[in-house]
């Protein structure tokens, strides 16, 4: 049986993960350069706001309960701008990198949970599920 909600959730999380990775690439490219241009900063800040909006949409769309909201937004919230990144201590920079990695792993674990859900749902007979739902509706109607 194919569950449209699970498939949509997987597509949404994969899309967000791809965007999350691109955001990290923009961040890495900007901070490894000799200078950070105004265009780099603007691109980074626009992408940062897009990440926030996409995450809010993703979080609102998933019916499964996952870890806290801050799990994915800590790296975004910690980096207010890339021009100030050069003044962050080595300890905070290391924490920021660990947060990025943890968020990436967390997103992949959501995808794995959704794959497992899809596998479990694939074992159900769609006709049997349809009959069961029809019988439940009939009971509720009476």
Beta strands, then each sheet from edge to edge (+ up, - down):
end
